[in-house]
Every structure is written in C-alpha cells, then in structure tokens.
Amino acid sequence: MPRCNGLEVLERLRGTSLHGVIPIVVFSSSNHPRDVENAYRLGANAYLVKPTSTTQRNEMIRTIRAFWLQLNQVPPASLAGRI
C-alpha cells in the first residue's frame, strides 16, 4: 500500500468504535515473529502467511471464507455497537 502499511491500517481500524467487532485477518508475506506479534497487539483476529503457490493461496482463501462467513457465529447487529 503506497501511503501506509497493513499494520497501520489495522491500528486505524481498531482505533474506531465502529470497527471493534469486525474480524480482521492479516494476510501477509512475512512470517517474522515481530510482525505476527504486532498484528495481534493491534487487534488482529488471525495472522496468515501467504502460500507461494496460487493453488495453495486459493485454498487458504476458501478456508478463510468458510470459517468466517459460514462457521463463525457473530453477535446480533443490535449488540455490535456495544461490544
């Protein structure tokens, strides 16, 4: 991203009350422990390292979609502003 990096975006999102319950999955090429730690410290719900192959990357994306959009339970919209 030209103006800020992903961790800066994460920090800005988590800094507003409107984005407190939105799950944020960091999808990064870095597996450096410092980057993982920073992402979680800033409020990431998951940190995934991008696979090098397109096939593996597509499978990972399908798995993420299935978990967050089909399997995961979210609070009712009426509670979202209070969490």
Biopython code that builds the backbone (N, CA, C, O; Angstrom):
import numpy as np
from Bio.PDB.StructureBuilder import StructureBuilder

atoms = [
    (1, "MET", "N", (0.846, -1.175, 0.000)),
    (1, "MET", "CA", (0.000, 0.000, 0.000)),
    (1, "MET", "C", (0.886, 1.231, 0.000)),
    (1, "MET", "O", (1.826, 1.324, 0.790)),
    (2, "PRO", "N", (0.602, 2.147, -0.855)),
    (2, "PRO", "CA", (1.528, 3.267, -1.030)),
    (2, "PRO", "C", (1.623, 4.247, 0.130)),
    (2, "PRO", "O", (2.706, 4.780, 0.373)),
    (3, "ARG", "N", (0.546, 4.509, 0.855)),
    (3, "ARG", "CA", (0.589, 5.552, 1.882)),
    (3, "ARG", "C", (0.796, 5.030, 3.299)),
    (3, "ARG", "O", (1.264, 5.760, 4.173)),
    (4, "CYS", "N", (0.445, 3.758, 3.526)),
    (4, "CYS", "CA", (0.659, 3.162, 4.849)),
    (4, "CYS", "C", (0.697, 1.644, 4.697)),
    (4, "CYS", "O", (0.219, 1.083, 3.711)),
    (5, "ASN", "N", (1.278, 1.001, 5.702)),
    (5, "ASN", "CA", (1.357, -0.460, 5.621)),
    (5, "ASN", "C", (0.144, -1.099, 6.295)),
    (5, "ASN", "O", (-0.673, -0.407, 6.903)),
    (6, "GLY", "N", (0.035, -2.402, 6.185)),
    (6, "GLY", "CA", (-1.111, -3.114, 6.714)),
    (6, "GLY", "C", (-1.292, -2.958, 8.211)),
    (6, "GLY", "O", (-2.424, -2.876, 8.687)),
    (7, "LEU", "N", (-0.199, -2.916, 8.965)),
    (7, "LEU", "CA", (-0.313, -2.743, 10.411)),
    (7, "LEU", "C", (-0.852, -1.361, 10.760)),
    (7, "LEU", "O", (-1.566, -1.208, 11.750)),
    (8, "GLU", "N", (-0.518, -0.360, 9.961)),
    (8, "GLU", "CA", (-1.069, 0.986, 10.183)),
    (8, "GLU", "C", (-2.574, 1.002, 9.903)),
    (8, "GLU", "O", (-3.339, 1.646, 10.622)),
    (9, "VAL", "N", (-2.987, 0.297, 8.864)),
    (9, "VAL", "CA", (-4.419, 0.188, 8.565)),
    (9, "VAL", "C", (-5.136, -0.507, 9.718)),
    (9, "VAL", "O", (-6.198, -0.058, 10.150)),
    (10, "LEU", "N", (-4.564, -1.595, 10.217)),
    (10, "LEU", "CA", (-5.137, -2.329, 11.340)),
    (10, "LEU", "C", (-5.285, -1.419, 12.562)),
    (10, "LEU", "O", (-6.330, -1.407, 13.212)),
    (11, "GLU", "N", (-4.257, -0.676, 12.860)),
    (11, "GLU", "CA", (-4.285, 0.224, 14.014)),
    (11, "GLU", "C", (-5.386, 1.270, 13.851)),
    (11, "GLU", "O", (-6.096, 1.570, 14.811)),
    (12, "ARG", "N", (-5.537, 1.823, 12.660)),
    (12, "ARG", "CA", (-6.586, 2.821, 12.405)),
    (12, "ARG", "C", (-7.974, 2.204, 12.535)),
    (12, "ARG", "O", (-8.874, 2.809, 13.116)),
    (13, "LEU", "N", (-8.149, 0.994, 11.991)),
    (13, "LEU", "CA", (-9.453, 0.332, 12.086)),
    (13, "LEU", "C", (-9.828, 0.059, 13.528)),
    (13, "LEU", "O", (-10.951, 0.346, 13.941)),
    (14, "ARG", "N", (-8.910, -0.488, 14.292)),
    (14, "ARG", "CA", (-9.203, -0.829, 15.680)),
    (14, "ARG", "C", (-9.320, 0.413, 16.560)),
    (14, "ARG", "O", (-9.826, 0.336, 17.680)),
    (15, "GLY", "N", (-8.862, 1.541, 16.065)),
    (15, "GLY", "CA", (-8.952, 2.788, 16.826)),
    (15, "GLY", "C", (-10.323, 3.426, 16.790)),
    (15, "GLY", "O", (-10.563, 4.401, 17.503)),
    (16, "THR", "N", (-11.229, 2.905, 15.980)),
    (16, "THR", "CA", (-12.581, 3.457, 15.904)),
    (16, "THR", "C", (-13.569, 2.444, 16.467)),
    (16, "THR", "O", (-13.433, 1.243, 16.233)),
    (17, "SER", "N", (-14.547, 2.918, 17.196)),
    (17, "SER", "CA", (-15.515, 2.016, 17.830)),
    (17, "SER", "C", (-16.354, 1.269, 16.808)),
    (17, "SER", "O", (-16.839, 0.175, 17.099)),
    (18, "LEU", "N", (-16.535, 1.820, 15.637)),
    (18, "LEU", "CA", (-17.364, 1.175, 14.619)),
    (18, "LEU", "C", (-16.763, -0.126, 14.109)),
    (18, "LEU", "O", (-17.490, -0.987, 13.614)),
    (19, "HIS", "N", (-15.458, -0.282, 14.220)),
    (19, "HIS", "CA", (-14.798, -1.457, 13.667)),
    (19, "HIS", "C", (-14.374, -2.465, 14.732)),
    (19, "HIS", "O", (-13.608, -3.383, 14.440)),
    (20, "GLY", "N", (-14.852, -2.307, 15.942)),
    (20, "GLY", "CA", (-14.423, -3.171, 17.034)),
    (20, "GLY", "C", (-14.794, -4.631, 16.897)),
    (20, "GLY", "O", (-14.070, -5.497, 17.387)),
    (21, "VAL", "N", (-15.911, -4.926, 16.237)),
    (21, "VAL", "CA", (-16.341, -6.319, 16.143)),
    (21, "VAL", "C", (-16.105, -6.927, 14.765)),
    (21, "VAL", "O", (-16.405, -8.102, 14.555)),
    (22, "ILE", "N", (-15.585, -6.170, 13.847)),
    (22, "ILE", "CA", (-15.298, -6.701, 12.517)),
    (22, "ILE", "C", (-14.057, -7.575, 12.616)),
    (22, "ILE", "O", (-13.009, -7.103, 13.056)),
    (23, "PRO", "N", (-14.156, -8.851, 12.213)),
    (23, "PRO", "CA", (-12.963, -9.708, 12.258)),
    (23, "PRO", "C", (-11.934, -9.234, 11.230)),
    (23, "PRO", "O", (-12.264, -8.959, 10.076)),
    (24, "ILE", "N", (-10.708, -9.148, 11.668)),
    (24, "ILE", "CA", (-9.632, -8.737, 10.778)),
    (24, "ILE", "C", (-8.611, -9.866, 10.690)),
    (24, "ILE", "O", (-8.020, -10.274, 11.691)),
    (25, "VAL", "N", (-8.420, -10.359, 9.473)),
    (25, "VAL", "CA", (-7.449, -11.405, 9.202)),
    (25, "VAL", "C", (-6.299, -10.777, 8.431)),
    (25, "VAL", "O", (-6.495, -10.253, 7.335)),
    (26, "VAL", "N", (-5.108, -10.828, 8.999)),
    (26, "VAL", "CA", (-3.918, -10.313, 8.325)),
    (26, "VAL", "C", (-3.411, -11.410, 7.400)),
    (26, "VAL", "O", (-3.179, -12.540, 7.827)),
    (27, "PHE", "N", (-3.246, -11.067, 6.146)),
    (27, "PHE", "CA", (-2.785, -11.993, 5.102)),
    (27, "PHE", "C", (-1.483, -11.409, 4.591)),
    (27, "PHE", "O", (-1.497, -10.488, 3.775)),
    (28, "SER", "N", (-0.359, -11.932, 5.058)),
    (28, "SER", "CA", (0.937, -11.299, 4.838)),
    (28, "SER", "C", (1.951, -12.257, 4.210)),
    (28, "SER", "O", (1.829, -13.477, 4.310)),
    (29, "SER", "N", (2.934, -11.677, 3.575)),
    (29, "SER", "CA", (4.041, -12.488, 3.058)),
    (29, "SER", "C", (5.115, -12.681, 4.133)),
    (29, "SER", "O", (6.024, -13.493, 3.961)),
    (30, "SER", "N", (5.012, -11.942, 5.233)),
    (30, "SER", "CA", (6.006, -12.020, 6.308)),
    (30, "SER", "C", (5.619, -13.050, 7.357)),
    (30, "SER", "O", (4.473, -13.096, 7.803)),
    (31, "ASN", "N", (6.584, -13.874, 7.745)),
    (31, "ASN", "CA", (6.365, -14.781, 8.874)),
    (31, "ASN", "C", (7.260, -14.398, 10.051)),
    (31, "ASN", "O", (7.494, -15.206, 10.949)),
    (32, "HIS", "N", (7.752, -13.178, 10.039)),
    (32, "HIS", "CA", (8.625, -12.705, 11.107)),
    (32, "HIS", "C", (7.831, -12.592, 12.409)),
    (32, "HIS", "O", (6.762, -11.981, 12.422)),
    (33, "PRO", "N", (8.334, -13.169, 13.505)),
    (33, "PRO", "CA", (7.604, -13.140, 14.780)),
    (33, "PRO", "C", (7.208, -11.726, 15.227)),
    (33, "PRO", "O", (6.147, -11.547, 15.826)),
    (34, "ARG", "N", (8.029, -10.743, 14.948)),
    (34, "ARG", "CA", (7.717, -9.358, 15.331)),
    (34, "ARG", "C", (6.465, -8.873, 14.608)),
    (34, "ARG", "O", (5.631, -8.191, 15.205)),
    (35, "ASP", "N", (6.324, -9.221, 13.316)),
    (35, "ASP", "CA", (5.149, -8.808, 12.555)),
    (35, "ASP", "C", (3.884, -9.492, 13.083)),
    (35, "ASP", "O", (2.830, -8.866, 13.193)),
    (36, "VAL", "N", (4.003, -10.775, 13.406)),
    (36, "VAL", "CA", (2.864, -11.523, 13.956)),
    (36, "VAL", "C", (2.450, -10.903, 15.295)),
    (36, "VAL", "O", (1.269, -10.642, 15.525)),
    (37, "GLU", "N", (3.411, -10.676, 16.156)),
    (37, "GLU", "CA", (3.142, -10.096, 17.474)),
    (37, "GLU", "C", (2.486, -8.722, 17.339)),
    (37, "GLU", "O", (1.507, -8.431, 18.026)),
    (38, "ASN", "N", (3.020, -7.886, 16.463)),
    (38, "ASN", "CA", (2.449, -6.549, 16.274)),
    (38, "ASN", "C", (1.013, -6.614, 15.773)),
    (38, "ASN", "O", (0.162, -5.847, 16.223)),
    (39, "ALA", "N", (0.744, -7.514, 14.856)),
    (39, "ALA", "CA", (-0.608, -7.635, 14.322)),
    (39, "ALA", "C", (-1.601, -8.001, 15.431)),
    (39, "ALA", "O", (-2.669, -7.397, 15.536)),
    (40, "TYR", "N", (-1.251, -8.976, 16.245)),
    (40, "TYR", "CA", (-2.153, -9.358, 17.334)),
    (40, "TYR", "C", (-2.265, -8.253, 18.380)),
    (40, "TYR", "O", (-3.347, -8.015, 18.917)),
    (41, "ARG", "N", (-1.175, -7.592, 18.665)),
    (41, "ARG", "CA", (-1.197, -6.497, 19.636)),
    (41, "ARG", "C", (-2.137, -5.384, 19.171)),
    (41, "ARG", "O", (-2.779, -4.723, 19.987)),
    (42, "LEU", "N", (-2.212, -5.184, 17.857)),
    (42, "LEU", "CA", (-3.055, -4.131, 17.290)),
    (42, "LEU", "C", (-4.497, -4.577, 17.054)),
    (42, "LEU", "O", (-5.318, -3.791, 16.582)),
    (43, "GLY", "N", (-4.809, -5.827, 17.375)),
    (43, "GLY", "CA", (-6.194, -6.263, 17.309)),
    (43, "GLY", "C", (-6.560, -7.228, 16.206)),
    (43, "GLY", "O", (-7.747, -7.444, 15.960)),
    (44, "ALA", "N", (-5.592, -7.814, 15.533)),
    (44, "ALA", "CA", (-5.903, -8.811, 14.504)),
    (44, "ALA", "C", (-6.562, -10.025, 15.157)),
    (44, "ALA", "O", (-6.244, -10.379, 16.293)),
    (45, "ASN", "N", (-7.472, -10.649, 14.435)),
    (45, "ASN", "CA", (-8.105, -11.871, 14.914)),
    (45, "ASN", "C", (-7.373, -13.108, 14.419)),
    (45, "ASN", "O", (-7.510, -14.189, 14.991)),
    (46, "ALA", "N", (-6.601, -12.948, 13.361)),
    (46, "ALA", "CA", (-5.819, -14.059, 12.815)),
    (46, "ALA", "C", (-4.681, -13.476, 11.983)),
    (46, "ALA", "O", (-4.780, -12.365, 11.463)),
    (47, "TYR", "N", (-3.607, -14.239, 11.866)),
    (47, "TYR", "CA", (-2.446, -13.832, 11.066)),
    (47, "TYR", "C", (-2.061, -15.024, 10.210)),
    (47, "TYR", "O", (-1.662, -16.066, 10.731)),
    (48, "LEU", "N", (-2.179, -14.876, 8.910)),
    (48, "LEU", "CA", (-1.873, -15.959, 7.975)),
    (48, "LEU", "C", (-0.761, -15.535, 7.024)),
    (48, "LEU", "O", (-0.747, -14.415, 6.514)),
    (49, "VAL", "N", (0.163, -16.453, 6.801)),
    (49, "VAL", "CA", (1.254, -16.197, 5.861)),
    (49, "VAL", "C", (0.831, -16.723, 4.495)),
    (49, "VAL", "O", (0.415, -17.873, 4.359)),
    (50, "LYS", "N", (0.942, -15.871, 3.499)),
    (50, "LYS", "CA", (0.540, -16.232, 2.136)),
    (50, "LYS", "C", (1.381, -17.393, 1.620)),
    (50, "LYS", "O", (2.610, -17.345, 1.665)),
    (51, "PRO", "N", (0.720, -18.427, 1.134)),
    (51, "PRO", "CA", (1.471, -19.504, 0.482)),
    (51, "PRO", "C", (2.072, -18.984, -0.825)),
    (51, "PRO", "O", (1.589, -18.010, -1.402)),
    (52, "THR", "N", (3.117, -19.643, -1.273)),
    (52, "THR", "CA", (3.774, -19.186, -2.508)),
    (52, "THR", "C", (3.042, -19.615, -3.762)),
    (52, "THR", "O", (3.129, -18.936, -4.785)),
    (53, "SER", "N", (2.323, -20.725, -3.711)),
    (53, "SER", "CA", (1.636, -21.181, -4.921)),
    (53, "SER", "C", (0.216, -20.623, -4.978)),
    (53, "SER", "O", (-0.439, -20.452, -3.949)),
    (54, "THR", "N", (-0.238, -20.348, -6.166)),
    (54, "THR", "CA", (-1.584, -19.829, -6.376)),
    (54, "THR", "C", (-2.630, -20.833, -5.910)),
    (54, "THR", "O", (-3.641, -20.444, -5.325)),
    (55, "THR", "N", (-2.405, -22.098, -6.159)),
    (55, "THR", "CA", (-3.349, -23.140, -5.744)),
    (55, "THR", "C", (-3.504, -23.154, -4.227)),
    (55, "THR", "O", (-4.624, -23.194, -3.717)),
    (56, "GLN", "N", (-2.397, -23.122, -3.511)),
    (56, "GLN", "CA", (-2.443, -23.115, -2.047)),
    (56, "GLN", "C", (-3.088, -21.831, -1.524)),
    (56, "GLN", "O", (-3.850, -21.865, -0.558)),
    (57, "ARG", "N", (-2.787, -20.715, -2.154)),
    (57, "ARG", "CA", (-3.360, -19.432, -1.752)),
    (57, "ARG", "C", (-4.879, -19.449, -1.936)),
    (57, "ARG", "O", (-5.615, -18.994, -1.060)),
    (58, "ASN", "N", (-5.349, -19.972, -3.069)),
    (58, "ASN", "CA", (-6.783, -20.044, -3.313)),
    (58, "ASN", "C", (-7.478, -20.953, -2.305)),
    (58, "ASN", "O", (-8.582, -20.651, -1.851)),
    (59, "GLU", "N", (-6.836, -22.063, -1.957)),
    (59, "GLU", "CA", (-7.402, -22.976, -0.959)),
    (59, "GLU", "C", (-7.473, -22.291, 0.411)),
    (59, "GLU", "O", (-8.460, -22.442, 1.130)),
    (60, "MET", "N", (-6.442, -21.550, 0.765)),
    (60, "MET", "CA", (-6.439, -20.832, 2.037)),
    (60, "MET", "C", (-7.578, -19.817, 2.071)),
    (60, "MET", "O", (-8.261, -19.685, 3.087)),
    (61, "ILE", "N", (-7.784, -19.113, 0.985)),
    (61, "ILE", "CA", (-8.860, -18.126, 0.916)),
    (61, "ILE", "C", (-10.222, -18.805, 1.050)),
    (61, "ILE", "O", (-11.103, -18.281, 1.731)),
    (62, "ARG", "N", (-10.407, -19.953, 0.418)),
    (62, "ARG", "CA", (-11.665, -20.697, 0.555)),
    (62, "ARG", "C", (-11.889, -21.113, 2.015)),
    (62, "ARG", "O", (-13.008, -21.041, 2.522)),
    (63, "THR", "N", (-10.830, -21.541, 2.675)),
    (63, "THR", "CA", (-10.925, -21.949, 4.074)),
    (63, "THR", "C", (-11.277, -20.758, 4.967)),
    (63, "THR", "O", (-12.123, -20.871, 5.854)),
    (64, "ILE", "N", (-10.631, -19.627, 4.733)),
    (64, "ILE", "CA", (-10.919, -18.408, 5.500)),
    (64, "ILE", "C", (-12.385, -18.024, 5.316)),
    (64, "ILE", "O", (-13.085, -17.735, 6.286)),
    (65, "ARG", "N", (-12.838, -18.025, 4.076)),
    (65, "ARG", "CA", (-14.226, -17.649, 3.777)),
    (65, "ARG", "C", (-15.191, -18.594, 4.498)),
    (65, "ARG", "O", (-16.159, -18.142, 5.108)),
    (66, "ALA", "N", (-14.934, -19.886, 4.430)),
    (66, "ALA", "CA", (-15.812, -20.853, 5.080)),
    (66, "ALA", "C", (-15.868, -20.624, 6.586)),
    (66, "ALA", "O", (-16.946, -20.652, 7.181)),
    (67, "PHE", "N", (-14.717, -20.399, 7.197)),
    (67, "PHE", "CA", (-14.701, -20.194, 8.644)),
    (67, "PHE", "C", (-15.441, -18.927, 9.045)),
    (67, "PHE", "O", (-16.379, -18.986, 9.840)),
    (68, "TRP", "N", (-15.032, -17.777, 8.504)),
    (68, "TRP", "CA", (-15.573, -16.501, 8.953)),
    (68, "TRP", "C", (-17.005, -16.244, 8.490)),
    (68, "TRP", "O", (-17.768, -15.586, 9.196)),
    (69, "LEU", "N", (-17.378, -16.749, 7.324)),
    (69, "LEU", "CA", (-18.703, -16.424, 6.787)),
    (69, "LEU", "C", (-19.737, -17.533, 6.960)),
    (69, "LEU", "O", (-20.935, -17.273, 6.856)),
    (70, "GLN", "N", (-19.297, -18.769, 7.222)),
    (70, "GLN", "CA", (-20.258, -19.856, 7.356)),
    (70, "GLN", "C", (-20.244, -20.488, 8.749)),
    (70, "GLN", "O", (-21.309, -20.739, 9.314)),
    (71, "LEU", "N", (-19.085, -20.744, 9.305)),
    (71, "LEU", "CA", (-18.985, -21.463, 10.573)),
    (71, "LEU", "C", (-19.006, -20.548, 11.797)),
    (71, "LEU", "O", (-19.592, -20.900, 12.820)),
    (72, "ASN", "N", (-18.387, -19.404, 11.705)),
    (72, "ASN", "CA", (-18.254, -18.488, 12.827)),
    (72, "ASN", "C", (-19.597, -17.859, 13.191)),
    (72, "ASN", "O", (-20.371, -17.471, 12.316)),
    (73, "GLN", "N", (-19.863, -17.764, 14.503)),
    (73, "GLN", "CA", (-21.067, -17.101, 14.991)),
    (73, "GLN", "C", (-20.715, -15.670, 15.380)),
    (73, "GLN", "O", (-19.717, -15.430, 16.059)),
    (74, "VAL", "N", (-21.529, -14.736, 14.951)),
    (74, "VAL", "CA", (-21.289, -13.327, 15.254)),
    (74, "VAL", "C", (-22.413, -12.820, 16.149)),
    (74, "VAL", "O", (-23.504, -13.390, 16.159)),
    (75, "PRO", "N", (-22.153, -11.748, 16.903)),
    (75, "PRO", "CA", (-23.210, -11.202, 17.747)),
    (75, "PRO", "C", (-24.297, -10.544, 16.890)),
    (75, "PRO", "O", (-24.026, -10.130, 15.763)),
    (76, "PRO", "N", (-25.517, -10.446, 17.413)),
    (76, "PRO", "CA", (-26.565, -9.764, 16.669)),
    (76, "PRO", "C", (-26.155, -8.334, 16.374)),
    (76, "PRO", "O", (-25.408, -7.728, 17.143)),
    (77, "ALA", "N", (-26.632, -7.797, 15.275)),
    (77, "ALA", "CA", (-26.285, -6.429, 14.868)),
    (77, "ALA", "C", (-26.624, -5.431, 15.968)),
    (77, "ALA", "O", (-25.946, -4.413, 16.108)),
    (78, "SER", "N", (-27.658, -5.708, 16.745)),
    (78, "SER", "CA", (-28.059, -4.772, 17.813)),
    (78, "SER", "C", (-27.011, -4.676, 18.922)),
    (78, "SER", "O", (-26.966, -3.684, 19.649)),
    (79, "LEU", "N", (-26.174, -5.695, 19.052)),
    (79, "LEU", "CA", (-25.114, -5.672, 20.074)),
    (79, "LEU", "C", (-23.796, -5.140, 19.534)),
    (79, "LEU", "O", (-22.921, -4.756, 20.311)),
    (80, "ALA", "N", (-23.645, -5.111, 18.236)),
    (80, "ALA", "CA", (-22.348, -4.777, 17.633)),
    (80, "ALA", "C", (-21.815, -3.436, 18.111)),
    (80, "ALA", "O", (-20.608, -3.309, 18.318)),
    (81, "GLY", "N", (-22.640, -2.458, 18.291)),
    (81, "GLY", "CA", (-22.186, -1.141, 18.731)),
    (81, "GLY", "C", (-21.813, -1.091, 20.187)),
    (81, "GLY", "O", (-21.158, -0.139, 20.614)),
    (82, "ARG", "N", (-22.210, -2.094, 20.983)),
    (82, "ARG", "CA", (-21.938, -2.083, 22.426)),
    (82, "ARG", "C", (-20.755, -2.942, 22.820)),
    (82, "ARG", "O", (-20.333, -2.911, 23.976)),
    (83, "ILE", "N", (-20.213, -3.704, 21.894)),
    (83, "ILE", "CA", (-19.097, -4.604, 22.221)),
    (83, "ILE", "C", (-17.791, -3.880, 22.058)),
    (83, "ILE", "O", (-16.730, -4.462, 22.285)),
]
sb = StructureBuilder()
sb.init_structure("model")
sb.init_model(0)
sb.init_chain("A")
sb.init_seg("    ")
for serial, (resi, resn, name, xyz) in enumerate(atoms, 1):
    if name == "N":
        sb.init_residue(resn, " ", resi, " ")
    sb.init_atom(name, np.array(xyz, "f"), 0.0, 1.0, " ", f" {name:<3s}", serial, name[0])
structure = sb.get_structure()
